[in-house]
Amino acid sequence: MSFIARAASRVGRHSCQRYSFAALRSAAITDRFKSSLAAQAEVDLEELDTAAKTVDEALPKIDTPTDWSTFNPSKSGTPSPWAVFDAWGANDIKDGLSSEVEEAMLSAKAVAIPMDENDREGLPDESDILAAYNSFLQGKSSVHFGYPYNLMFDFREVMQFLQYSINNLGDPFVPSNYGVHSRQFEVAVIDFFARLWKMQPGAYWGYVTTSGTEGNLHGILLARERFPDGILYTSQETHYSVFKAARYYRMECQSIPTLPMGEINYDILAEAIAENKDKPVIINVNIGTTVKGAVDNLDRILRMLQQLQIPRERYYIHCDGALFALMMPFIDFAPEVSFRKPIDSIAVSGHKMLGSPMPCGIALCRKEHVQNVEQHIDYLNSVDTTIMGSRNGHAALYMWYSLRKKGVEGIKRDVLHCIQTARYLRDKLTEKGLSCRLNDLSSTVCLERPLSNDFIQRWQLACEEDICHVVVMPNVTRSKIDKFVDELIQVTEKHGRIQPVREGSPLMQLSATW
């Protein structure tokens, strides 16, 4: 008997059978998809489930799944015309294995790497471990509400390239001696974002990063190199990576209080800059704060610098646009954030609004700034301009593929889905009498923190003191929101409602005028 079968026997044979059941169900749907794509016929899941369960009961042991893909156009959950591939059932809430089975299969002891054959004895087979992990990820991904990741994507066509070690080491615009790269795709991605943010050809530089954090680290580094004695100003609700950059680069940093909705307090910012007019100004502008999704008013900040008579050659503006910088260009009547205005760099994540199986992003800046950090490296036959040396070439390929398949109209449909569905969640919570807020231009709904940690962990909510938030992404549907709200009401009735933890706490600010 395999390790997984022994573990499953403690919680019942039904849990054990989920592996083969899901695998058969998946394969049958895939076959149906291949044979009826043109007709866009619906898969009869009920009939399929019955047949799969019948076969499952006859199986003497667990089958390891080879494909968890499912396809059901009627439940696509995302408006993008290409993103109807639901790799693990994002539209359905899945319980996966029981926690006891998962704990056994994914425990430190089970996944330990043996040093010899004696160590290997008694360990589960790698295929069984991966099957359990697959089921675990299915369950977790189907109730993913608290973090801004688009989990609806279809990268089957580019998965073939995972057999290659694609490394974009060095500068994306300066080829190195290493030939297994994806620079042509990376440059195409950079060009797309440069056009999106209104940069003139030849006036920009950028690269595909590992995440929004790396983009912030790079943007703040360029600012420090431009103004070594400058002061970094940013709001208290800024992502931690900006404060990390200040520590790394030993920069003077002033954390500015925020308004109740999460925007920087413009009056306090002006006072802080006025007190230090002898030093250059470096400002991080949040295009969507981490918890509340608040967008700092770039135009107001630029007017403030003008009123303070800070000349253009004495300030540097970096925009942290991890999620919303890719959403705002597609929202009607949203203020423009672009390089037609005197900003210097911007960072955005690729795995958030676009969606990707790996963290990635874009750092983009005015070309003259990168010359301050550029160094030629003989070993690479390229120049060192990026934070990392070796860089994941697959990330550039996946971002390129996503942008090509979705196109501008596809991204806009995703954005509108997120904005409209976030309003649906806000209205549902309000109907139930729960405290919640939603900023304009945002898909982040802030609400009072539930008193059930089990509920918080089940839905993977991001919390701050006495509030939490839901970030509505393309994989968040109205049916999932209905389920979420129903469960939230149940735990609220059982455990009660949280009280403000302190004067002026985030929960108290939810009651303020935004």
KETIMI-474169 format. One record per residue (C-alpha): z, x, y; residue in three letters; residue number from 1. Coordinates in nm, 3 decimals, padded with zeros to 5 digits. Layout:
<rs>
zz | xx | yy | res | n
Z | X | Y | ALA | NUM
...
</rs>
This chain:
<rs>
zz | xx | yy | res | n
00.000 | 00.000 | 00.000 | MET | 1
-00.093 | 00.138 | 00.348 | SER | 2
00.167 | 00.203 | 00.616 | PHE | 3
00.049 | -00.092 | 00.822 | ILE | 4
00.073 | -00.325 | 00.523 | ALA | 5
00.429 | -00.212 | 00.454 | ARG | 6
00.520 | -00.266 | 00.819 | ALA | 7
00.353 | -00.605 | 00.834 | ALA | 8
00.527 | -00.722 | 00.517 | SER | 9
00.853 | -00.730 | 00.713 | ARG | 10
00.719 | -00.992 | 00.951 | VAL | 11
00.491 | -01.190 | 00.722 | GLY | 12
00.148 | -01.168 | 00.574 | ARG | 13
-00.017 | -01.361 | 00.859 | HIS | 14
00.039 | -01.078 | 01.107 | SER | 15
-00.112 | -00.833 | 00.862 | CYS | 16
-00.426 | -01.043 | 00.832 | GLN | 17
-00.507 | -01.040 | 01.202 | ARG | 18
-00.692 | -00.712 | 01.167 | TYR | 19
-00.958 | -00.832 | 00.925 | SER | 20
-00.969 | -01.178 | 01.083 | PHE | 21
-01.044 | -01.036 | 01.429 | ALA | 22
-01.295 | -00.787 | 01.291 | ALA | 23
-01.489 | -01.055 | 01.100 | LEU | 24
-01.477 | -01.291 | 01.397 | ARG | 25
-01.602 | -01.014 | 01.624 | SER | 26
-01.890 | -00.912 | 01.397 | ALA | 27
-02.006 | -01.269 | 01.352 | ALA | 28
-02.005 | -01.335 | 01.725 | ILE | 29
-02.196 | -01.015 | 01.784 | THR | 30
-02.461 | -01.117 | 01.528 | ASP | 31
-02.489 | -01.462 | 01.687 | ARG | 32
-02.520 | -01.298 | 02.029 | PHE | 33
-02.802 | -01.070 | 01.913 | LYS | 34
-02.997 | -01.358 | 01.761 | SER | 35
-02.961 | -01.617 | 02.037 | SER | 36
-02.942 | -01.429 | 02.364 | LEU | 37
-03.259 | -01.582 | 02.501 | ALA | 38
-03.132 | -01.932 | 02.440 | ALA | 39
-02.783 | -01.847 | 02.570 | GLN | 40
-02.641 | -02.066 | 02.293 | ALA | 41
-02.268 | -02.117 | 02.275 | GLU | 42
-02.085 | -01.964 | 01.984 | VAL | 43
-01.898 | -02.222 | 01.776 | ASP | 44
-01.571 | -02.032 | 01.769 | LEU | 45
-01.381 | -02.304 | 01.590 | GLU | 46
-01.621 | -02.302 | 01.297 | GLU | 47
-01.623 | -01.925 | 01.301 | LEU | 48
-01.245 | -01.897 | 01.305 | ASP | 49
-01.215 | -02.130 | 01.006 | THR | 50
-01.468 | -01.932 | 00.806 | ALA | 51
-01.313 | -01.599 | 00.903 | ALA | 52
-00.965 | -01.714 | 00.812 | LYS | 53
-01.086 | -01.833 | 00.471 | THR | 54
-01.241 | -01.496 | 00.395 | VAL | 55
-00.938 | -01.316 | 00.534 | ASP | 56
-00.703 | -01.488 | 00.292 | GLU | 57
-00.907 | -01.355 | 00.003 | ALA | 58
-00.895 | -00.995 | 00.120 | LEU | 59
-00.663 | -00.772 | -00.086 | PRO | 60
-00.594 | -00.528 | 00.197 | LYS | 61
-00.638 | -00.482 | 00.567 | ILE | 62
-00.981 | -00.397 | 00.699 | ASP | 63
-01.002 | -00.157 | 00.990 | THR | 64
-01.197 | -00.320 | 01.273 | PRO | 65
-01.506 | -00.142 | 01.393 | THR | 66
-01.596 | -00.373 | 01.681 | ASP | 67
-01.372 | -00.595 | 01.892 | TRP | 68
-01.654 | -00.721 | 02.113 | SER | 69
-01.684 | -01.091 | 02.180 | THR | 70
-01.938 | -01.284 | 02.379 | PHE | 71
-01.905 | -01.633 | 02.514 | ASN | 72
-02.106 | -01.717 | 02.826 | PRO | 73
-01.917 | -02.042 | 02.879 | SER | 74
-01.596 | -01.846 | 02.935 | LYS | 75
-01.731 | -01.543 | 03.120 | SER | 76
-01.456 | -01.536 | 03.383 | GLY | 77
-01.653 | -01.317 | 03.623 | THR | 78
-01.942 | -01.417 | 03.847 | PRO | 79
-02.135 | -01.092 | 03.791 | SER | 80
-02.462 | -01.163 | 03.611 | PRO | 81
-02.426 | -00.858 | 03.389 | TRP | 82
-02.054 | -00.857 | 03.317 | ALA | 83
-02.047 | -01.136 | 03.061 | VAL | 84
-01.960 | -00.891 | 02.783 | PHE | 85
-01.596 | -00.952 | 02.708 | ASP | 86
-01.501 | -00.635 | 02.522 | ALA | 87
-01.163 | -00.749 | 02.396 | TRP | 88
-01.131 | -01.110 | 02.496 | GLY | 89
-01.030 | -01.081 | 02.860 | ALA | 90
-01.083 | -01.454 | 02.902 | ASN | 91
-00.834 | -01.545 | 02.632 | ASP | 92
-00.465 | -01.468 | 02.613 | ILE | 93
-00.402 | -01.282 | 02.290 | LYS | 94
-00.068 | -01.216 | 02.129 | ASP | 95
-00.199 | -00.935 | 01.907 | GLY | 96
00.041 | -00.796 | 01.649 | LEU | 97
00.407 | -00.877 | 01.647 | SER | 98
00.610 | -00.624 | 01.842 | SER | 99
00.778 | -00.507 | 01.522 | GLU | 100
00.448 | -00.412 | 01.362 | VAL | 101
00.325 | -00.243 | 01.679 | GLU | 102
00.648 | -00.052 | 01.721 | GLU | 103
00.623 | 00.073 | 01.363 | ALA | 104
00.259 | 00.176 | 01.387 | MET | 105
00.276 | 00.321 | 01.738 | LEU | 106
00.619 | 00.483 | 01.722 | SER | 107
00.661 | 00.850 | 01.801 | ALA | 108
00.722 | 00.918 | 01.431 | LYS | 109
00.407 | 00.733 | 01.321 | ALA | 110
00.175 | 00.904 | 01.569 | VAL | 111
00.327 | 01.252 | 01.536 | ALA | 112
00.073 | 01.529 | 01.466 | ILE | 113
00.153 | 01.704 | 01.135 | PRO | 114
00.157 | 02.082 | 01.120 | MET | 115
00.081 | 02.092 | 00.744 | ASP | 116
00.026 | 01.863 | 00.446 | GLU | 117
00.399 | 01.827 | 00.385 | ASN | 118
00.438 | 01.688 | 00.736 | ASP | 119
00.151 | 01.448 | 00.673 | ARG | 120
00.318 | 01.288 | 00.371 | GLU | 121
00.443 | 00.941 | 00.450 | GLY | 122
00.253 | 00.914 | 00.779 | LEU | 123
00.018 | 00.619 | 00.833 | PRO | 124
-00.356 | 00.670 | 00.820 | ASP | 125
-00.526 | 00.738 | 01.154 | GLU | 126
-00.750 | 00.434 | 01.110 | SER | 127
-00.448 | 00.208 | 01.066 | ASP | 128
-00.284 | 00.353 | 01.375 | ILE | 129
-00.598 | 00.302 | 01.582 | LEU | 130
-00.635 | -00.054 | 01.453 | ALA | 131
-00.280 | -00.129 | 01.564 | ALA | 132
-00.346 | 00.036 | 01.899 | TYR | 133
-00.661 | -00.171 | 01.944 | ASN | 134
-00.467 | -00.490 | 01.882 | SER | 135
-00.193 | -00.373 | 02.117 | PHE | 136
-00.446 | -00.307 | 02.395 | LEU | 137
-00.612 | -00.643 | 02.342 | GLN | 138
-00.287 | -00.824 | 02.393 | GLY | 139
-00.183 | -00.622 | 02.697 | LYS | 140
-00.524 | -00.642 | 02.861 | SER | 141
-00.544 | -01.020 | 02.826 | SER | 142
-00.229 | -01.070 | 03.038 | VAL | 143
-00.293 | -00.801 | 03.295 | HIS | 144
-00.199 | -00.948 | 03.635 | PHE | 145
-00.006 | -00.697 | 03.841 | GLY | 146
-00.242 | -00.404 | 03.898 | TYR | 147
-00.585 | -00.394 | 04.066 | PRO | 148
-00.818 | -00.315 | 03.776 | TYR | 149
-01.136 | -00.505 | 03.697 | ASN | 150
-01.125 | -00.532 | 03.317 | LEU | 151
-01.456 | -00.715 | 03.280 | MET | 152
-01.739 | -00.472 | 03.216 | PHE | 153
-02.013 | -00.388 | 02.967 | ASP | 154
-02.080 | -00.018 | 02.912 | PHE | 155
-02.220 | -00.033 | 02.560 | ARG | 156
-02.552 | 00.113 | 02.675 | GLU | 157
-02.393 | 00.430 | 02.816 | VAL | 158
-02.132 | 00.480 | 02.545 | MET | 159
-02.389 | 00.690 | 02.355 | GLN | 160
-02.334 | 00.970 | 02.607 | PHE | 161
-01.970 | 01.016 | 02.506 | LEU | 162
-02.097 | 01.262 | 02.246 | GLN | 163
-02.180 | 01.505 | 02.528 | TYR | 164
-01.939 | 01.717 | 02.731 | SER | 165
-02.069 | 01.612 | 03.072 | ILE | 166
-01.903 | 01.824 | 03.341 | ASN | 167
-01.995 | 01.810 | 03.711 | ASN | 168
-01.805 | 02.127 | 03.795 | LEU | 169
-01.853 | 02.253 | 04.147 | GLY | 170
-02.014 | 02.076 | 04.440 | ASP | 171
-02.225 | 01.769 | 04.355 | PRO | 172
-02.501 | 01.885 | 04.591 | PHE | 173
-02.509 | 02.248 | 04.470 | VAL | 174
-02.611 | 02.278 | 04.102 | PRO | 175
-02.424 | 02.531 | 03.890 | SER | 176
-02.534 | 02.724 | 03.582 | ASN | 177
-02.376 | 02.457 | 03.361 | TYR | 178
-02.660 | 02.229 | 03.261 | GLY | 179
-02.480 | 01.939 | 03.090 | VAL | 180
-02.402 | 01.743 | 03.405 | HIS | 181
-02.468 | 01.407 | 03.572 | SER | 182
-02.518 | 01.529 | 03.929 | ARG | 183
-02.825 | 01.317 | 03.987 | GLN | 184
-02.620 | 01.006 | 03.910 | PHE | 185
-02.325 | 01.129 | 04.116 | GLU | 186
-02.545 | 01.189 | 04.421 | VAL | 187
-02.697 | 00.842 | 04.379 | ALA | 188
-02.345 | 00.691 | 04.380 | VAL | 189
-02.252 | 00.891 | 04.692 | ILE | 190
-02.572 | 00.779 | 04.865 | ASP | 191
-02.494 | 00.413 | 04.785 | PHE | 192
-02.150 | 00.429 | 04.943 | PHE | 193
-02.283 | 00.624 | 05.242 | ALA | 194
-02.531 | 00.344 | 05.307 | ARG | 195
-02.265 | 00.079 | 05.247 | LEU | 196
-02.042 | 00.241 | 05.508 | TRP | 197
-02.328 | 00.304 | 05.755 | LYS | 198
-02.362 | 00.683 | 05.746 | MET | 199
-02.678 | 00.855 | 05.862 | GLN | 200
-02.877 | 01.061 | 05.607 | PRO | 201
-02.772 | 01.424 | 05.614 | GLY | 202
-02.450 | 01.350 | 05.801 | ALA | 203
-02.222 | 01.292 | 05.503 | TYR | 204
-02.071 | 01.462 | 05.202 | TRP | 205
-01.876 | 01.320 | 04.909 | GLY | 206
-01.804 | 01.333 | 04.539 | TYR | 207
-01.687 | 01.123 | 04.246 | VAL | 208
-01.312 | 01.168 | 04.202 | THR | 209
-01.068 | 01.099 | 03.922 | THR | 210
-00.899 | 00.821 | 04.124 | SER | 211
-00.815 | 00.691 | 04.469 | GLY | 212
-00.523 | 00.933 | 04.476 | THR | 213
-00.757 | 01.231 | 04.452 | GLU | 214
-00.968 | 01.080 | 04.728 | GLY | 215
-00.661 | 01.061 | 04.950 | ASN | 216
-00.560 | 01.415 | 04.861 | LEU | 217
-00.906 | 01.535 | 04.960 | HIS | 218
-00.925 | 01.334 | 05.283 | GLY | 219
-00.581 | 01.447 | 05.401 | ILE | 220
-00.668 | 01.808 | 05.308 | LEU | 221
-00.975 | 01.791 | 05.530 | LEU | 222
-00.758 | 01.653 | 05.810 | ALA | 223
-00.504 | 01.935 | 05.768 | ARG | 224
-00.780 | 02.198 | 05.773 | GLU | 225
-00.925 | 02.040 | 06.086 | ARG | 226
-00.584 | 02.023 | 06.258 | PHE | 227
-00.333 | 02.261 | 06.093 | PRO | 228
-00.069 | 02.165 | 06.351 | ASP | 229
-00.151 | 01.794 | 06.354 | GLY | 230
00.097 | 01.514 | 06.275 | ILE | 231
00.012 | 01.264 | 06.003 | LEU | 232
00.095 | 00.904 | 06.097 | TYR | 233
00.093 | 00.635 | 05.832 | THR | 234
00.275 | 00.310 | 05.762 | SER | 235
00.582 | 00.276 | 05.542 | GLN | 236
00.382 | 00.060 | 05.303 | GLU | 237
00.120 | 00.328 | 05.244 | THR | 238
00.038 | 00.430 | 04.887 | HIS | 239
00.260 | 00.711 | 04.767 | TYR | 240
-00.038 | 00.948 | 04.727 | SER | 241
-00.062 | 00.991 | 05.106 | VAL | 242
00.302 | 01.101 | 05.128 | PHE | 243
00.238 | 01.323 | 04.827 | LYS | 244
-00.049 | 01.487 | 05.016 | ALA | 245
00.179 | 01.551 | 05.315 | ALA | 246
00.432 | 01.722 | 05.086 | ARG | 247
00.168 | 01.925 | 04.905 | TYR | 248
00.013 | 02.049 | 05.228 | TYR | 249
00.347 | 02.086 | 05.412 | ARG | 250
00.234 | 01.857 | 05.692 | MET | 251
00.457 | 01.691 | 05.947 | GLU | 252
00.442 | 01.322 | 05.860 | CYS | 253
00.579 | 01.019 | 06.043 | GLN | 254
00.629 | 00.701 | 05.844 | SER | 255
00.574 | 00.406 | 06.078 | ILE | 256
00.747 | 00.068 | 06.017 | PRO | 257
00.529 | -00.230 | 05.934 | THR | 258
00.489 | -00.587 | 06.049 | LEU | 259
00.601 | -00.860 | 05.806 | PRO | 260
00.252 | -00.901 | 05.657 | MET | 261
00.237 | -00.528 | 05.581 | GLY | 262
00.017 | -00.396 | 05.863 | GLU | 263
00.135 | -00.092 | 06.054 | ILE | 264
00.347 | -00.170 | 06.361 | ASN | 265
00.097 | -00.080 | 06.632 | TYR | 266
00.350 | -00.062 | 06.914 | ASP | 267
00.573 | 00.183 | 06.725 | ILE | 268
00.267 | 00.387 | 06.627 | LEU | 269
00.162 | 00.412 | 06.991 | ALA | 270
00.511 | 00.521 | 07.094 | GLU | 271
00.519 | 00.790 | 06.824 | ALA | 272
00.183 | 00.932 | 06.927 | ILE | 273
00.274 | 00.921 | 07.297 | ALA | 274
00.586 | 01.129 | 07.224 | GLU | 275
00.374 | 01.399 | 07.058 | ASN | 276
00.063 | 01.415 | 07.272 | LYS | 277
00.074 | 01.793 | 07.258 | ASP | 278
-00.023 | 01.783 | 06.891 | LYS | 279
-00.342 | 01.656 | 06.728 | PRO | 280
-00.332 | 01.308 | 06.572 | VAL | 281
-00.404 | 01.241 | 06.205 | ILE | 282
-00.390 | 00.873 | 06.110 | ILE | 283
-00.412 | 00.718 | 05.767 | ASN | 284
-00.549 | 00.364 | 05.803 | VAL | 285
-00.474 | 00.136 | 05.509 | ASN | 286
-00.763 | -00.082 | 05.401 | ILE | 287
-00.534 | -00.289 | 05.184 | GLY | 288
-00.174 | -00.182 | 05.127 | THR | 289
-00.044 | -00.131 | 04.775 | THR | 290
00.195 | -00.428 | 04.752 | VAL | 291
00.082 | -00.684 | 05.011 | LYS | 292
-00.287 | -00.605 | 05.042 | GLY | 293
-00.254 | -00.575 | 05.420 | ALA | 294
-00.542 | -00.424 | 05.617 | VAL | 295
-00.453 | -00.213 | 05.921 | ASP | 296
-00.660 | -00.311 | 06.224 | ASN | 297
-00.889 | -00.012 | 06.276 | LEU | 298
-01.032 | -00.142 | 06.604 | ASP | 299
-00.684 | -00.191 | 06.747 | ARG | 300
-00.587 | 00.163 | 06.648 | ILE | 301
-00.903 | 00.302 | 06.810 | LEU | 302
-00.830 | 00.107 | 07.132 | ARG | 303
-00.477 | 00.243 | 07.126 | MET | 304
-00.603 | 00.602 | 07.102 | LEU | 305
-00.836 | 00.534 | 07.392 | GLN | 306
-00.554 | 00.387 | 07.601 | GLN | 307
-00.339 | 00.691 | 07.523 | LEU | 308
-00.631 | 00.910 | 07.636 | GLN | 309
-00.653 | 01.096 | 07.306 | ILE | 310
-01.002 | 01.252 | 07.304 | PRO | 311
-01.220 | 01.228 | 06.995 | ARG | 312
-01.189 | 01.601 | 06.929 | GLU | 313
-00.809 | 01.562 | 06.902 | ARG | 314
-00.780 | 01.304 | 06.623 | TYR | 315
-00.881 | 01.255 | 06.262 | TYR | 316
-00.882 | 00.916 | 06.087 | ILE | 317
-00.870 | 00.882 | 05.710 | HIS | 318
-00.909 | 00.537 | 05.550 | CYS | 319
-00.735 | 00.462 | 05.222 | ASP | 320
-00.955 | 00.188 | 05.083 | GLY | 321
-00.871 | 00.211 | 04.713 | ALA | 322
-00.947 | -00.156 | 04.641 | LEU | 323
-01.043 | -00.341 | 04.959 | PHE | 324
-01.288 | -00.090 | 05.109 | ALA | 325
-01.534 | -00.208 | 04.845 | LEU | 326
-01.449 | -00.574 | 04.910 | MET | 327
-01.453 | -00.600 | 05.289 | MET | 328
-01.828 | -00.536 | 05.338 | PRO | 329
-01.891 | -00.849 | 05.130 | PHE | 330
-01.645 | -01.084 | 05.302 | ILE | 331
-01.795 | -01.297 | 05.577 | ASP | 332
-01.651 | -01.231 | 05.924 | PHE | 333
-01.433 | -00.942 | 05.802 | ALA | 334
-01.390 | -00.659 | 06.053 | PRO | 335
-01.624 | -00.370 | 05.993 | GLU | 336
-01.488 | -00.047 | 05.849 | VAL | 337
-01.769 | 00.205 | 05.863 | SER | 338
-01.872 | 00.545 | 05.993 | PHE | 339
-02.041 | 00.382 | 06.290 | ARG | 340
-01.687 | 00.398 | 06.422 | LYS | 341
-01.504 | 00.729 | 06.478 | PRO | 342
-01.348 | 00.762 | 06.134 | ILE | 343
-01.368 | 01.087 | 05.939 | ASP | 344
-01.312 | 01.018 | 05.569 | SER | 345
-01.257 | 00.733 | 05.326 | ILE | 346
-01.137 | 00.704 | 04.967 | ALA | 347
-01.206 | 00.419 | 04.725 | VAL | 348
-01.137 | 00.369 | 04.355 | SER | 349
-01.417 | 00.302 | 04.109 | GLY | 350
-01.206 | 00.153 | 03.831 | HIS | 351
-01.064 | -00.119 | 04.054 | LYS | 352
-01.328 | -00.348 | 04.206 | MET | 353
-01.622 | -00.207 | 04.008 | LEU | 354
-01.440 | -00.168 | 03.677 | GLY | 355
-01.449 | 00.131 | 03.446 | SER | 356
-01.286 | 00.241 | 03.119 | PRO | 357
-01.163 | 00.552 | 03.298 | MET | 358
-00.995 | 00.603 | 03.637 | PRO | 359
-01.247 | 00.721 | 03.895 | CYS | 360
-01.334 | 00.690 | 04.262 | GLY | 361
-01.528 | 00.819 | 04.560 | ILE | 362
-01.430 | 01.050 | 04.843 | ALA | 363
-01.667 | 01.037 | 05.140 | LEU | 364
-01.647 | 01.224 | 05.470 | CYS | 365
-01.844 | 01.357 | 05.762 | ARG | 366
-02.031 | 01.664 | 05.647 | LYS | 367
-01.889 | 01.899 | 05.907 | GLU | 368
-01.536 | 01.858 | 05.773 | HIS | 369
-01.609 | 01.983 | 05.422 | VAL | 370
-01.742 | 02.311 | 05.562 | GLN | 371
-01.382 | 02.399 | 05.650 | ASN | 372
-01.284 | 02.412 | 05.281 | VAL | 373
-01.607 | 02.537 | 05.126 | GLU | 374
-01.601 | 02.859 | 04.923 | GLN | 375
-01.876 | 03.009 | 04.707 | HIS | 376
-01.774 | 03.073 | 04.346 | ILE | 377
-01.991 | 03.327 | 04.160 | ASP | 378
-01.859 | 03.213 | 03.822 | TYR | 379
-01.999 | 02.865 | 03.885 | LEU | 380
-02.303 | 02.965 | 04.090 | ASN | 381
-02.190 | 02.675 | 04.309 | SER | 382
-01.942 | 02.611 | 04.587 | VAL | 383
-01.583 | 02.492 | 04.561 | ASP | 384
-01.537 | 02.187 | 04.781 | THR | 385
-01.346 | 01.946 | 04.556 | THR | 386
-00.982 | 01.910 | 04.452 | ILE | 387
-01.062 | 01.956 | 04.084 | MET | 388
-01.276 | 02.231 | 03.933 | GLY | 389
-01.410 | 02.071 | 03.616 | SER | 390
-01.496 | 01.710 | 03.693 | ARG | 391
-01.564 | 01.420 | 03.458 | ASN | 392
-01.940 | 01.368 | 03.458 | GLY | 393
-01.903 | 01.048 | 03.257 | HIS | 394
-01.724 | 00.884 | 03.550 | ALA | 395
-02.026 | 00.934 | 03.777 | ALA | 396
-02.256 | 00.796 | 03.509 | LEU | 397
-02.040 | 00.488 | 03.454 | TYR | 398
-02.011 | 00.418 | 03.827 | MET | 399
-02.387 | 00.455 | 03.868 | TRP | 400
-02.453 | 00.218 | 03.578 | TYR | 401
-02.212 | -00.041 | 03.715 | SER | 402
-02.367 | -00.028 | 04.063 | LEU | 403
-02.722 | -00.049 | 03.927 | ARG | 404
-02.645 | -00.343 | 03.700 | LYS | 405
-02.436 | -00.542 | 03.945 | LYS | 406
-02.621 | -00.464 | 04.263 | GLY | 407
-02.499 | -00.574 | 04.604 | VAL | 408
-02.524 | -00.943 | 04.516 | GLU | 409
-02.326 | -00.897 | 04.195 | GLY | 410
-02.046 | -00.717 | 04.375 | ILE | 411
-02.039 | -00.991 | 04.639 | LYS | 412
-02.004 | -01.257 | 04.370 | ARG | 413
-01.714 | -01.065 | 04.217 | ASP | 414
-01.546 | -01.036 | 04.556 | VAL | 415
-01.584 | -01.407 | 04.631 | LEU | 416
-01.443 | -01.492 | 04.287 | HIS | 417
-01.137 | -01.279 | 04.360 | CYS | 418
-01.078 | -01.423 | 04.708 | ILE | 419
-01.122 | -01.784 | 04.598 | GLN | 420
-00.915 | -01.747 | 04.281 | THR | 421
-00.634 | -01.577 | 04.476 | ALA | 422
-00.620 | -01.879 | 04.706 | ARG | 423
-00.603 | -02.102 | 04.399 | TYR | 424
-00.301 | -01.906 | 04.274 | LEU | 425
-00.132 | -01.921 | 04.614 | ARG | 426
-00.183 | -02.297 | 04.632 | ASP | 427
-00.050 | -02.349 | 04.277 | LYS | 428
00.265 | -02.151 | 04.353 | LEU | 429
00.314 | -02.333 | 04.681 | THR | 430
00.282 | -02.671 | 04.506 | GLU | 431
00.564 | -02.566 | 04.274 | LYS | 432
00.788 | -02.476 | 04.568 | GLY | 433
00.785 | -02.100 | 04.505 | LEU | 434
00.780 | -01.848 | 04.789 | SER | 435
00.445 | -01.669 | 04.812 | CYS | 436
00.205 | -01.520 | 05.064 | ARG | 437
-00.160 | -01.413 | 05.071 | LEU | 438
-00.305 | -01.197 | 05.346 | ASN | 439
-00.645 | -01.271 | 05.493 | ASP | 440
-00.917 | -01.050 | 05.340 | LEU | 441
-00.694 | -00.999 | 05.036 | SER | 442
-00.678 | -01.100 | 04.671 | SER | 443
-00.316 | -00.986 | 04.636 | THR | 444
-00.068 | -01.273 | 04.611 | VAL | 445
00.294 | -01.177 | 04.682 | CYS | 446
00.567 | -01.395 | 04.537 | LEU | 447
00.938 | -01.398 | 04.467 | GLU | 448
01.039 | -01.172 | 04.181 | ARG | 449
01.116 | -01.359 | 03.857 | PRO | 450
01.461 | -01.302 | 03.711 | LEU | 451
01.318 | -01.252 | 03.362 | SER | 452
01.225 | -00.892 | 03.283 | ASN | 453
01.049 | -01.014 | 02.970 | ASP | 454
00.821 | -01.227 | 03.186 | PHE | 455
00.757 | -00.937 | 03.426 | ILE | 456
00.665 | -00.706 | 03.139 | GLN | 457
00.454 | -00.966 | 02.961 | ARG | 458
00.234 | -01.019 | 03.267 | TRP | 459
00.272 | -00.655 | 03.383 | GLN | 460
00.376 | -00.750 | 03.734 | LEU | 461
00.419 | -00.480 | 03.996 | ALA | 462
00.755 | -00.529 | 04.171 | CYS | 463
00.917 | -00.407 | 04.488 | GLU | 464
01.282 | -00.498 | 04.533 | GLU | 465
01.292 | -00.880 | 04.533 | ASP | 466
00.918 | -00.955 | 04.529 | ILE | 467
00.628 | -00.891 | 04.296 | CYS | 468
00.256 | -00.943 | 04.324 | HIS | 469
-00.049 | -01.056 | 04.133 | VAL | 470
-00.377 | -00.883 | 04.213 | VAL | 471
-00.656 | -01.127 | 04.134 | VAL | 472
-00.951 | -00.939 | 03.984 | MET | 473
-01.271 | -01.066 | 03.816 | PRO | 474
-01.095 | -01.091 | 03.478 | ASN | 475
-00.827 | -01.325 | 03.623 | VAL | 476
-00.938 | -01.682 | 03.569 | THR | 477
-00.799 | -02.018 | 03.679 | ARG | 478
-00.703 | -02.105 | 03.322 | SER | 479
-00.498 | -01.786 | 03.299 | LYS | 480
-00.338 | -01.865 | 03.633 | ILE | 481
-00.241 | -02.210 | 03.505 | ASP | 482
-00.077 | -02.048 | 03.203 | LYS | 483
00.098 | -01.791 | 03.423 | PHE | 484
00.237 | -02.054 | 03.660 | VAL | 485
00.353 | -02.275 | 03.373 | ASP | 486
00.543 | -01.986 | 03.216 | GLU | 487
00.682 | -01.883 | 03.555 | LEU | 488
00.822 | -02.233 | 03.612 | ILE | 489
00.983 | -02.222 | 03.268 | GLN | 490
01.161 | -01.891 | 03.330 | VAL | 491
01.260 | -02.008 | 03.679 | THR | 492
01.420 | -02.320 | 03.535 | GLU | 493
01.601 | -02.110 | 03.276 | LYS | 494
01.713 | -01.814 | 03.488 | HIS | 495
01.711 | -01.950 | 03.842 | GLY | 496
01.554 | -01.794 | 04.152 | ARG | 497
01.621 | -01.454 | 04.300 | ILE | 498
01.811 | -01.424 | 04.629 | GLN | 499
01.723 | -01.167 | 04.897 | PRO | 500
01.871 | -00.832 | 04.797 | VAL | 501
01.936 | -00.726 | 05.156 | ARG | 502
01.879 | -00.819 | 05.517 | GLU | 503
01.511 | -00.782 | 05.600 | GLY | 504
01.413 | -00.743 | 05.234 | SER | 505
01.053 | -00.806 | 05.123 | PRO | 506
01.153 | -01.155 | 05.006 | LEU | 507
01.291 | -01.240 | 05.350 | MET | 508
00.965 | -01.118 | 05.502 | GLN | 509
00.773 | -01.364 | 05.286 | LEU | 510
00.940 | -01.637 | 05.489 | SER | 511
00.842 | -01.477 | 05.818 | ALA | 512
00.525 | -01.562 | 06.009 | THR | 513
00.238 | -01.349 | 05.884 | TRP | 514
</rs>
